[in-house]
Amino acid sequence: MAIRYCKRCGKDTEHRELIKQKPSKYGKSKKEHFKAFLEGFFGGIASPVGASLDLIDRYVICTECGLKTLENYGDEFL
Ligand SMILES: [Zn+2]
């Protein structure tokens, strides 16, 4: 839970995080996904959730109004 400014509420509110995996550009098979993960890993950009940075979308959601904001560049992944 994090306190952030919400545009819709017009004030600082509590937000929760949502992480979604993007559709992979490497194809749909498990083997292809594993390859994509390894490429991310050896590129030094593997994240704690096990997906490379360019394969996930990270959102913060206002717990008061439900406004969802895309926020892909969180510093906890760097
Ligand atoms: Zn809000």
PDB file of the backbone (N, CA, C, O) and the ligand in Angstrom, with CONECT records:
HET     ZN  A 101       1
ATOM      1  N   MET A   1       0.844  -1.207   0.000  1.00  0.00           N
ATOM      2  CA  MET A   1       0.000   0.000   0.000  1.00  0.00           C
ATOM      3  C   MET A   1       0.876   1.253   0.000  1.00  0.00           C
ATOM      4  O   MET A   1       1.826   1.343   0.778  1.00  0.00           O
ATOM      5  N   ALA A   2       0.572   2.193  -0.843  1.00  0.00           N
ATOM      6  CA  ALA A   2       1.388   3.397  -0.926  1.00  0.00           C
ATOM      7  C   ALA A   2       0.485   4.619  -1.041  1.00  0.00           C
ATOM      8  O   ALA A   2      -0.576   4.564  -1.664  1.00  0.00           O
ATOM      9  N   ILE A   3       0.907   5.698  -0.446  1.00  0.00           N
ATOM     10  CA  ILE A   3       0.158   6.951  -0.557  1.00  0.00           C
ATOM     11  C   ILE A   3       0.638   7.691  -1.802  1.00  0.00           C
ATOM     12  O   ILE A   3       1.823   7.985  -1.956  1.00  0.00           O
ATOM     13  N   ARG A   4      -0.314   7.984  -2.685  1.00  0.00           N
ATOM     14  CA  ARG A   4       0.011   8.710  -3.907  1.00  0.00           C
ATOM     15  C   ARG A   4      -1.075   9.729  -4.194  1.00  0.00           C
ATOM     16  O   ARG A   4      -2.187   9.654  -3.671  1.00  0.00           O
ATOM     17  N   TYR A   5      -0.722  10.676  -5.034  1.00  0.00           N
ATOM     18  CA  TYR A   5      -1.720  11.650  -5.461  1.00  0.00           C
ATOM     19  C   TYR A   5      -2.618  11.027  -6.512  1.00  0.00           C
ATOM     20  O   TYR A   5      -2.126  10.459  -7.487  1.00  0.00           O
ATOM     21  N   CYS A   6      -3.917  11.123  -6.331  1.00  0.00           N
ATOM     22  CA  CYS A   6      -4.885  10.635  -7.309  1.00  0.00           C
ATOM     23  C   CYS A   6      -5.513  11.820  -8.029  1.00  0.00           C
ATOM     24  O   CYS A   6      -6.062  12.732  -7.412  1.00  0.00           O
ATOM     25  N   LYS A   7      -5.413  11.776  -9.365  1.00  0.00           N
ATOM     26  CA  LYS A   7      -5.961  12.863 -10.184  1.00  0.00           C
ATOM     27  C   LYS A   7      -7.471  12.982 -10.011  1.00  0.00           C
ATOM     28  O   LYS A   7      -8.019  14.082  -9.938  1.00  0.00           O
ATOM     29  N   ARG A   8      -8.136  11.822  -9.947  1.00  0.00           N
ATOM     30  CA  ARG A   8      -9.589  11.847  -9.914  1.00  0.00           C
ATOM     31  C   ARG A   8     -10.117  12.305  -8.545  1.00  0.00           C
ATOM     32  O   ARG A   8     -11.082  13.064  -8.463  1.00  0.00           O
ATOM     33  N   CYS A   9      -9.461  11.827  -7.467  1.00  0.00           N
ATOM     34  CA  CYS A   9      -9.875  12.245  -6.126  1.00  0.00           C
ATOM     35  C   CYS A   9      -9.392  13.661  -5.821  1.00  0.00           C
ATOM     36  O   CYS A   9      -9.997  14.366  -5.013  1.00  0.00           O
ATOM     37  N   GLY A  10      -8.299  14.078  -6.472  1.00  0.00           N
ATOM     38  CA  GLY A  10      -7.757  15.402  -6.233  1.00  0.00           C
ATOM     39  C   GLY A  10      -7.045  15.523  -4.904  1.00  0.00           C
ATOM     40  O   GLY A  10      -6.901  16.620  -4.363  1.00  0.00           O
ATOM     41  N   LYS A  11      -6.593  14.375  -4.370  1.00  0.00           N
ATOM     42  CA  LYS A  11      -5.878  14.389  -3.092  1.00  0.00           C
ATOM     43  C   LYS A  11      -5.000  13.144  -2.997  1.00  0.00           C
ATOM     44  O   LYS A  11      -5.054  12.266  -3.858  1.00  0.00           O
ATOM     45  N   ASP A  12      -4.198  13.081  -1.947  1.00  0.00           N
ATOM     46  CA  ASP A  12      -3.379  11.894  -1.704  1.00  0.00           C
ATOM     47  C   ASP A  12      -4.248  10.779  -1.128  1.00  0.00           C
ATOM     48  O   ASP A  12      -4.956  10.974  -0.141  1.00  0.00           O
ATOM     49  N   THR A  13      -4.182   9.607  -1.762  1.00  0.00           N
ATOM     50  CA  THR A  13      -4.981   8.473  -1.287  1.00  0.00           C
ATOM     51  C   THR A  13      -4.111   7.231  -1.251  1.00  0.00           C
ATOM     52  O   THR A  13      -2.996   7.228  -1.772  1.00  0.00           O
ATOM     53  N   GLU A  14      -4.625   6.172  -0.630  1.00  0.00           N
ATOM     54  CA  GLU A  14      -3.902   4.912  -0.620  1.00  0.00           C
ATOM     55  C   GLU A  14      -4.061   4.211  -1.963  1.00  0.00           C
ATOM     56  O   GLU A  14      -5.153   4.169  -2.530  1.00  0.00           O
ATOM     57  N   HIS A  15      -2.963   3.665  -2.460  1.00  0.00           N
ATOM     58  CA  HIS A  15      -2.980   2.934  -3.722  1.00  0.00           C
ATOM     59  C   HIS A  15      -2.416   1.538  -3.506  1.00  0.00           C
ATOM     60  O   HIS A  15      -1.521   1.320  -2.690  1.00  0.00           O
ATOM     61  N   ARG A  16      -2.975   0.596  -4.269  1.00  0.00           N
ATOM     62  CA  ARG A  16      -2.358  -0.727  -4.266  1.00  0.00           C
ATOM     63  C   ARG A  16      -1.772  -0.990  -5.633  1.00  0.00           C
ATOM     64  O   ARG A  16      -2.136  -0.350  -6.620  1.00  0.00           O
ATOM     65  N   GLU A  17      -0.852  -1.950  -5.677  1.00  0.00           N
ATOM     66  CA  GLU A  17      -0.158  -2.238  -6.927  1.00  0.00           C
ATOM     67  C   GLU A  17      -0.759  -3.430  -7.636  1.00  0.00           C
ATOM     68  O   GLU A  17      -1.278  -4.355  -7.011  1.00  0.00           O
ATOM     69  N   LEU A  18      -0.680  -3.389  -8.952  1.00  0.00           N
ATOM     70  CA  LEU A  18      -1.116  -4.514  -9.768  1.00  0.00           C
ATOM     71  C   LEU A  18      -0.063  -4.720 -10.845  1.00  0.00           C
ATOM     72  O   LEU A  18       0.307  -3.783 -11.552  1.00  0.00           O
ATOM     73  N   ILE A  19       0.412  -5.942 -10.963  1.00  0.00           N
ATOM     74  CA  ILE A  19       1.398  -6.238 -11.996  1.00  0.00           C
ATOM     75  C   ILE A  19       0.810  -7.227 -12.982  1.00  0.00           C
ATOM     76  O   ILE A  19       0.330  -8.295 -12.604  1.00  0.00           O
ATOM     77  N   LYS A  20       0.853  -6.857 -14.246  1.00  0.00           N
ATOM     78  CA  LYS A  20       0.294  -7.717 -15.295  1.00  0.00           C
ATOM     79  C   LYS A  20       1.389  -8.065 -16.269  1.00  0.00           C
ATOM     80  O   LYS A  20       2.219  -7.227 -16.621  1.00  0.00           O
ATOM     81  N   GLN A  21       1.385  -9.304 -16.698  1.00  0.00           N
ATOM     82  CA  GLN A  21       2.349  -9.694 -17.709  1.00  0.00           C
ATOM     83  C   GLN A  21       1.816  -9.311 -19.081  1.00  0.00           C
ATOM     84  O   GLN A  21       0.672  -9.610 -19.425  1.00  0.00           O
ATOM     85  N   LYS A  22       2.660  -8.646 -19.858  1.00  0.00           N
ATOM     86  CA  LYS A  22       2.266  -8.281 -21.215  1.00  0.00           C
ATOM     87  C   LYS A  22       2.251  -9.514 -22.099  1.00  0.00           C
ATOM     88  O   LYS A  22       2.959 -10.485 -21.832  1.00  0.00           O
ATOM     89  N   PRO A  23       1.444  -9.477 -23.152  1.00  0.00           N
ATOM     90  CA  PRO A  23       1.520 -10.565 -24.137  1.00  0.00           C
ATOM     91  C   PRO A  23       2.950 -10.620 -24.674  1.00  0.00           C
ATOM     92  O   PRO A  23       3.505  -9.597 -25.073  1.00  0.00           O
ATOM     93  N   SER A  24       3.535 -11.794 -24.684  1.00  0.00           N
ATOM     94  CA  SER A  24       4.938 -11.895 -25.048  1.00  0.00           C
ATOM     95  C   SER A  24       5.143 -11.801 -26.549  1.00  0.00           C
ATOM     96  O   SER A  24       4.351 -12.322 -27.334  1.00  0.00           O
ATOM     97  N   LYS A  25       6.213 -11.132 -26.930  1.00  0.00           N
ATOM     98  CA  LYS A  25       6.563 -11.062 -28.341  1.00  0.00           C
ATOM     99  C   LYS A  25       7.300 -12.312 -28.795  1.00  0.00           C
ATOM    100  O   LYS A  25       7.632 -12.451 -29.973  1.00  0.00           O
ATOM    101  N   TYR A  26       7.557 -13.229 -27.853  1.00  0.00           N
ATOM    102  CA  TYR A  26       8.324 -14.431 -28.176  1.00  0.00           C
ATOM    103  C   TYR A  26       7.453 -15.634 -28.511  1.00  0.00           C
ATOM    104  O   TYR A  26       7.975 -16.735 -28.687  1.00  0.00           O
ATOM    105  N   GLY A  27       6.147 -15.450 -28.602  1.00  0.00           N
ATOM    106  CA  GLY A  27       5.301 -16.593 -28.911  1.00  0.00           C
ATOM    107  C   GLY A  27       4.673 -17.164 -27.660  1.00  0.00           C
ATOM    108  O   GLY A  27       4.977 -16.720 -26.553  1.00  0.00           O
ATOM    109  N   LYS A  28       3.794 -18.148 -27.821  1.00  0.00           N
ATOM    110  CA  LYS A  28       2.953 -18.574 -26.715  1.00  0.00           C
ATOM    111  C   LYS A  28       3.437 -19.813 -25.972  1.00  0.00           C
ATOM    112  O   LYS A  28       2.955 -20.071 -24.869  1.00  0.00           O
ATOM    113  N   SER A  29       4.353 -20.580 -26.515  1.00  0.00           N
ATOM    114  CA  SER A  29       4.748 -21.814 -25.851  1.00  0.00           C
ATOM    115  C   SER A  29       5.568 -21.533 -24.599  1.00  0.00           C
ATOM    116  O   SER A  29       6.187 -20.477 -24.479  1.00  0.00           O
ATOM    117  N   LYS A  30       5.568 -22.485 -23.667  1.00  0.00           N
ATOM    118  CA  LYS A  30       6.319 -22.337 -22.422  1.00  0.00           C
ATOM    119  C   LYS A  30       7.809 -22.202 -22.705  1.00  0.00           C
ATOM    120  O   LYS A  30       8.509 -21.429 -22.051  1.00  0.00           O
ATOM    121  N   LYS A  31       8.277 -22.953 -23.675  1.00  0.00           N
ATOM    122  CA  LYS A  31       9.690 -22.907 -24.026  1.00  0.00           C
ATOM    123  C   LYS A  31      10.080 -21.496 -24.488  1.00  0.00           C
ATOM    124  O   LYS A  31      11.131 -20.978 -24.111  1.00  0.00           O
ATOM    125  N   GLU A  32       9.240 -20.900 -25.288  1.00  0.00           N
ATOM    126  CA  GLU A  32       9.515 -19.546 -25.780  1.00  0.00           C
ATOM    127  C   GLU A  32       9.510 -18.540 -24.636  1.00  0.00           C
ATOM    128  O   GLU A  32      10.321 -17.614 -24.609  1.00  0.00           O
ATOM    129  N   HIS A  33       8.580 -18.732 -23.683  1.00  0.00           N
ATOM    130  CA  HIS A  33       8.539 -17.827 -22.543  1.00  0.00           C
ATOM    131  C   HIS A  33       9.800 -17.962 -21.710  1.00  0.00           C
ATOM    132  O   HIS A  33      10.335 -16.975 -21.205  1.00  0.00           O
ATOM    133  N   PHE A  34      10.270 -19.201 -21.571  1.00  0.00           N
ATOM    134  CA  PHE A  34      11.481 -19.443 -20.795  1.00  0.00           C
ATOM    135  C   PHE A  34      12.669 -18.766 -21.459  1.00  0.00           C
ATOM    136  O   PHE A  34      13.513 -18.171 -20.788  1.00  0.00           O
ATOM    137  N   LYS A  35      12.727 -18.858 -22.757  1.00  0.00           N
ATOM    138  CA  LYS A  35      13.787 -18.199 -23.513  1.00  0.00           C
ATOM    139  C   LYS A  35      13.736 -16.685 -23.296  1.00  0.00           C
ATOM    140  O   LYS A  35      14.763 -16.030 -23.117  1.00  0.00           O
ATOM    141  N   ALA A  36      12.532 -16.157 -23.317  1.00  0.00           N
ATOM    142  CA  ALA A  36      12.362 -14.719 -23.099  1.00  0.00           C
ATOM    143  C   ALA A  36      12.841 -14.329 -21.709  1.00  0.00           C
ATOM    144  O   ALA A  36      13.475 -13.290 -21.521  1.00  0.00           O
ATOM    145  N   PHE A  37      12.522 -15.193 -20.727  1.00  0.00           N
ATOM    146  CA  PHE A  37      12.954 -14.920 -19.363  1.00  0.00           C
ATOM    147  C   PHE A  37      14.477 -14.941 -19.263  1.00  0.00           C
ATOM    148  O   PHE A  37      15.079 -14.069 -18.638  1.00  0.00           O
ATOM    149  N   LEU A  38      15.094 -15.949 -19.887  1.00  0.00           N
ATOM    150  CA  LEU A  38      16.556 -16.055 -19.826  1.00  0.00           C
ATOM    151  C   LEU A  38      17.224 -14.852 -20.486  1.00  0.00           C
ATOM    152  O   LEU A  38      18.230 -14.346 -19.990  1.00  0.00           O
ATOM    153  N   GLU A  39      16.678 -14.407 -21.575  1.00  0.00           N
ATOM    154  CA  GLU A  39      17.246 -13.236 -22.242  1.00  0.00           C
ATOM    155  C   GLU A  39      17.180 -12.018 -21.335  1.00  0.00           C
ATOM    156  O   GLU A  39      18.119 -11.225 -21.261  1.00  0.00           O
ATOM    157  N   GLY A  40      16.055 -11.885 -20.647  1.00  0.00           N
ATOM    158  CA  GLY A  40      15.920 -10.787 -19.701  1.00  0.00           C
ATOM    159  C   GLY A  40      16.896 -10.944 -18.551  1.00  0.00           C
ATOM    160  O   GLY A  40      17.515  -9.978 -18.105  1.00  0.00           O
ATOM    161  N   PHE A  41      17.026 -12.184 -18.073  1.00  0.00           N
ATOM    162  CA  PHE A  41      17.893 -12.461 -16.933  1.00  0.00           C
ATOM    163  C   PHE A  41      19.349 -12.137 -17.259  1.00  0.00           C
ATOM    164  O   PHE A  41      20.021 -11.445 -16.495  1.00  0.00           O
ATOM    165  N   PHE A  42      19.821 -12.629 -18.368  1.00  0.00           N
ATOM    166  CA  PHE A  42      21.223 -12.408 -18.708  1.00  0.00           C
ATOM    167  C   PHE A  42      21.472 -10.985 -19.194  1.00  0.00           C
ATOM    168  O   PHE A  42      22.613 -10.523 -19.239  1.00  0.00           O
ATOM    169  N   GLY A  43      20.403 -10.301 -19.553  1.00  0.00           N
ATOM    170  CA  GLY A  43      20.536  -8.886 -19.869  1.00  0.00           C
ATOM    171  C   GLY A  43      20.618  -8.038 -18.606  1.00  0.00           C
ATOM    172  O   GLY A  43      20.804  -6.824 -18.685  1.00  0.00           O
ATOM    173  N   GLY A  44      20.481  -8.665 -17.447  1.00  0.00           N
ATOM    174  CA  GLY A  44      20.629  -7.941 -16.196  1.00  0.00           C
ATOM    175  C   GLY A  44      19.400  -7.171 -15.779  1.00  0.00           C
ATOM    176  O   GLY A  44      19.477  -6.302 -14.911  1.00  0.00           O
ATOM    177  N   ILE A  45      18.267  -7.476 -16.381  1.00  0.00           N
ATOM    178  CA  ILE A  45      17.066  -6.715 -16.042  1.00  0.00           C
ATOM    179  C   ILE A  45      15.965  -7.605 -15.479  1.00  0.00           C
ATOM    180  O   ILE A  45      14.796  -7.221 -15.493  1.00  0.00           O
ATOM    181  N   ALA A  46      16.327  -8.804 -14.978  1.00  0.00           N
ATOM    182  CA  ALA A  46      15.313  -9.669 -14.387  1.00  0.00           C
ATOM    183  C   ALA A  46      14.753  -9.012 -13.124  1.00  0.00           C
ATOM    184  O   ALA A  46      15.499  -8.407 -12.355  1.00  0.00           O
ATOM    185  N   SER A  47      13.471  -9.130 -12.916  1.00  0.00           N
ATOM    186  CA  SER A  47      12.828  -8.519 -11.747  1.00  0.00           C
ATOM    187  C   SER A  47      12.497  -9.616 -10.736  1.00  0.00           C
ATOM    188  O   SER A  47      12.541 -10.803 -11.060  1.00  0.00           O
ATOM    189  N   PRO A  48      12.165  -9.209  -9.509  1.00  0.00           N
ATOM    190  CA  PRO A  48      11.818 -10.207  -8.479  1.00  0.00           C
ATOM    191  C   PRO A  48      10.598 -11.056  -8.826  1.00  0.00           C
ATOM    192  O   PRO A  48      10.442 -12.138  -8.260  1.00  0.00           O
ATOM    193  N   VAL A  49       9.755 -10.625  -9.705  1.00  0.00           N
ATOM    194  CA  VAL A  49       8.581 -11.428 -10.051  1.00  0.00           C
ATOM    195  C   VAL A  49       8.887 -12.422 -11.169  1.00  0.00           C
ATOM    196  O   VAL A  49       7.992 -13.148 -11.600  1.00  0.00           O
ATOM    197  N   GLY A  50      10.118 -12.471 -11.644  1.00  0.00           N
ATOM    198  CA  GLY A  50      10.517 -13.495 -12.590  1.00  0.00           C
ATOM    199  C   GLY A  50      10.199 -13.177 -14.029  1.00  0.00           C
ATOM    200  O   GLY A  50      10.226 -14.076 -14.870  1.00  0.00           O
ATOM    201  N   ALA A  51       9.905 -11.961 -14.337  1.00  0.00           N
ATOM    202  CA  ALA A  51       9.674 -11.561 -15.723  1.00  0.00           C
ATOM    203  C   ALA A  51      10.579 -10.378 -16.025  1.00  0.00           C
ATOM    204  O   ALA A  51      10.819  -9.537 -15.158  1.00  0.00           O
ATOM    205  N   SER A  52      11.066 -10.313 -17.214  1.00  0.00           N
ATOM    206  CA  SER A  52      11.924  -9.181 -17.521  1.00  0.00           C
ATOM    207  C   SER A  52      11.093  -7.915 -17.613  1.00  0.00           C
ATOM    208  O   SER A  52       9.894  -7.958 -17.886  1.00  0.00           O
ATOM    209  N   LEU A  53      11.743  -6.803 -17.384  1.00  0.00           N
ATOM    210  CA  LEU A  53      11.038  -5.524 -17.238  1.00  0.00           C
ATOM    211  C   LEU A  53      10.143  -5.183 -18.416  1.00  0.00           C
ATOM    212  O   LEU A  53       9.049  -4.647 -18.238  1.00  0.00           O
ATOM    213  N   ASP A  54      10.607  -5.494 -19.621  1.00  0.00           N
ATOM    214  CA  ASP A  54       9.810  -5.092 -20.773  1.00  0.00           C
ATOM    215  C   ASP A  54       8.629  -6.025 -21.024  1.00  0.00           C
ATOM    216  O   ASP A  54       7.888  -5.842 -21.990  1.00  0.00           O
ATOM    217  N   LEU A  55       8.449  -7.037 -20.150  1.00  0.00           N
ATOM    218  CA  LEU A  55       7.324  -7.951 -20.326  1.00  0.00           C
ATOM    219  C   LEU A  55       6.211  -7.708 -19.322  1.00  0.00           C
ATOM    220  O   LEU A  55       5.193  -8.398 -19.356  1.00  0.00           O
ATOM    221  N   ILE A  56       6.383  -6.744 -18.433  1.00  0.00           N
ATOM    222  CA  ILE A  56       5.326  -6.502 -17.462  1.00  0.00           C
ATOM    223  C   ILE A  56       4.834  -5.065 -17.516  1.00  0.00           C
ATOM    224  O   ILE A  56       5.573  -4.136 -17.840  1.00  0.00           O
ATOM    225  N   ASP A  57       3.571  -4.921 -17.189  1.00  0.00           N
ATOM    226  CA  ASP A  57       2.976  -3.613 -16.959  1.00  0.00           C
ATOM    227  C   ASP A  57       2.691  -3.509 -15.474  1.00  0.00           C
ATOM    228  O   ASP A  57       2.191  -4.450 -14.857  1.00  0.00           O
ATOM    229  N   ARG A  58       3.010  -2.368 -14.910  1.00  0.00           N
ATOM    230  CA  ARG A  58       2.788  -2.176 -13.485  1.00  0.00           C
ATOM    231  C   ARG A  58       1.803  -1.025 -13.309  1.00  0.00           C
ATOM    232  O   ARG A  58       1.990   0.067 -13.845  1.00  0.00           O
ATOM    233  N   TYR A  59       0.756  -1.300 -12.548  1.00  0.00           N
ATOM    234  CA  TYR A  59      -0.259  -0.282 -12.317  1.00  0.00           C
ATOM    235  C   TYR A  59      -0.345   0.044 -10.833  1.00  0.00           C
ATOM    236  O   TYR A  59      -0.036  -0.794  -9.987  1.00  0.00           O
ATOM    237  N   VAL A  60      -0.762   1.255 -10.526  1.00  0.00           N
ATOM    238  CA  VAL A  60      -1.196   1.557  -9.165  1.00  0.00           C
ATOM    239  C   VAL A  60      -2.683   1.897  -9.235  1.00  0.00           C
ATOM    240  O   VAL A  60      -3.126   2.603 -10.141  1.00  0.00           O
ATOM    241  N   ILE A  61      -3.438   1.392  -8.279  1.00  0.00           N
ATOM    242  CA  ILE A  61      -4.886   1.567  -8.275  1.00  0.00           C
ATOM    243  C   ILE A  61      -5.304   2.308  -7.015  1.00  0.00           C
ATOM    244  O   ILE A  61      -4.974   1.899  -5.901  1.00  0.00           O
ATOM    245  N   CYS A  62      -6.034   3.404  -7.203  1.00  0.00           N
ATOM    246  CA  CYS A  62      -6.551   4.181  -6.077  1.00  0.00           C
ATOM    247  C   CYS A  62      -7.584   3.339  -5.331  1.00  0.00           C
ATOM    248  O   CYS A  62      -8.525   2.830  -5.940  1.00  0.00           O
ATOM    249  N   THR A  63      -7.413   3.190  -4.016  1.00  0.00           N
ATOM    250  CA  THR A  63      -8.359   2.363  -3.260  1.00  0.00           C
ATOM    251  C   THR A  63      -9.653   3.114  -2.966  1.00  0.00           C
ATOM    252  O   THR A  63     -10.618   2.516  -2.491  1.00  0.00           O
ATOM    253  N   GLU A  64      -9.685   4.409  -3.239  1.00  0.00           N
ATOM    254  CA  GLU A  64     -10.921   5.162  -2.986  1.00  0.00           C
ATOM    255  C   GLU A  64     -11.831   5.216  -4.202  1.00  0.00           C
ATOM    256  O   GLU A  64     -13.037   5.007  -4.080  1.00  0.00           O
ATOM    257  N   CYS A  65     -11.264   5.498  -5.390  1.00  0.00           N
ATOM    258  CA  CYS A  65     -12.119   5.607  -6.576  1.00  0.00           C
ATOM    259  C   CYS A  65     -11.833   4.522  -7.606  1.00  0.00           C
ATOM    260  O   CYS A  65     -12.602   4.361  -8.554  1.00  0.00           O
ATOM    261  N   GLY A  66     -10.741   3.773  -7.442  1.00  0.00           N
ATOM    262  CA  GLY A  66     -10.442   2.688  -8.363  1.00  0.00           C
ATOM    263  C   GLY A  66      -9.717   3.117  -9.614  1.00  0.00           C
ATOM    264  O   GLY A  66      -9.566   2.314 -10.534  1.00  0.00           O
ATOM    265  N   LEU A  67      -9.263   4.351  -9.683  1.00  0.00           N
ATOM    266  CA  LEU A  67      -8.535   4.824 -10.860  1.00  0.00           C
ATOM    267  C   LEU A  67      -7.222   4.059 -11.009  1.00  0.00           C
ATOM    268  O   LEU A  67      -6.432   3.949 -10.072  1.00  0.00           O
ATOM    269  N   LYS A  68      -7.018   3.535 -12.214  1.00  0.00           N
ATOM    270  CA  LYS A  68      -5.843   2.719 -12.486  1.00  0.00           C
ATOM    271  C   LYS A  68      -4.844   3.537 -13.294  1.00  0.00           C
ATOM    272  O   LYS A  68      -5.184   4.087 -14.341  1.00  0.00           O
ATOM    273  N   THR A  69      -3.614   3.614 -12.805  1.00  0.00           N
ATOM    274  CA  THR A  69      -2.591   4.397 -13.491  1.00  0.00           C
ATOM    275  C   THR A  69      -1.423   3.491 -13.860  1.00  0.00           C
ATOM    276  O   THR A  69      -0.889   2.773 -13.015  1.00  0.00           O
ATOM    277  N   LEU A  70      -1.036   3.534 -15.126  1.00  0.00           N
ATOM    278  CA  LEU A  70       0.107   2.742 -15.570  1.00  0.00           C
ATOM    279  C   LEU A  70       1.386   3.375 -15.037  1.00  0.00           C
ATOM    280  O   LEU A  70       1.619   4.574 -15.191  1.00  0.00           O
ATOM    281  N   GLU A  71       2.209   2.540 -14.404  1.00  0.00           N
ATOM    282  CA  GLU A  71       3.436   3.067 -13.813  1.00  0.00           C
ATOM    283  C   GLU A  71       4.538   2.029 -13.969  1.00  0.00           C
ATOM    284  O   GLU A  71       4.837   1.268 -13.049  1.00  0.00           O
ATOM    285  N   ASN A  72       5.131   2.017 -15.148  1.00  0.00           N
ATOM    286  CA  ASN A  72       6.058   0.933 -15.461  1.00  0.00           C
ATOM    287  C   ASN A  72       7.454   1.101 -14.881  1.00  0.00           C
ATOM    288  O   ASN A  72       8.219   0.138 -14.843  1.00  0.00           O
ATOM    289  N   TYR A  73       7.799   2.283 -14.436  1.00  0.00           N
ATOM    290  CA  TYR A  73       9.193   2.493 -14.067  1.00  0.00           C
ATOM    291  C   TYR A  73       9.383   2.712 -12.577  1.00  0.00           C
ATOM    292  O   TYR A  73       9.953   3.714 -12.145  1.00  0.00           O
ATOM    293  N   GLY A  74       8.892   1.751 -11.800  1.00  0.00           N
ATOM    294  CA  GLY A  74       9.085   1.812 -10.350  1.00  0.00           C
ATOM    295  C   GLY A  74      10.534   1.592  -9.982  1.00  0.00           C
ATOM    296  O   GLY A  74      11.202   0.738 -10.565  1.00  0.00           O
ATOM    297  N   ASP A  75      11.032   2.362  -9.009  1.00  0.00           N
ATOM    298  CA  ASP A  75      12.458   2.265  -8.719  1.00  0.00           C
ATOM    299  C   ASP A  75      12.819   1.006  -7.941  1.00  0.00           C
ATOM    300  O   ASP A  75      14.004   0.695  -7.821  1.00  0.00           O
ATOM    301  N   GLU A  76      11.833   0.260  -7.400  1.00  0.00           N
ATOM    302  CA  GLU A  76      12.188  -0.967  -6.707  1.00  0.00           C
ATOM    303  C   GLU A  76      12.663  -2.060  -7.656  1.00  0.00           C
ATOM    304  O   GLU A  76      13.207  -3.067  -7.203  1.00  0.00           O
ATOM    305  N   PHE A  77      12.473  -1.888  -8.941  1.00  0.00           N
ATOM    306  CA  PHE A  77      12.942  -2.863  -9.907  1.00  0.00           C
ATOM    307  C   PHE A  77      14.332  -2.523 -10.436  1.00  0.00           C
ATOM    308  O   PHE A  77      14.915  -3.310 -11.181  1.00  0.00           O
ATOM    309  N   LEU A  78      14.864  -1.382 -10.068  1.00  0.00           N
ATOM    310  CA  LEU A  78      16.139  -0.941 -10.659  1.00  0.00           C
ATOM    311  C   LEU A  78      17.313  -1.274  -9.761  1.00  0.00           C
ATOM    312  O   LEU A  78      18.457  -0.975 -10.104  1.00  0.00           O
TER     313      LEU A  78
HETATM  314 ZN    ZN A 101      -8.863   8.203  -6.509  1.00  0.00          ZN2+
END
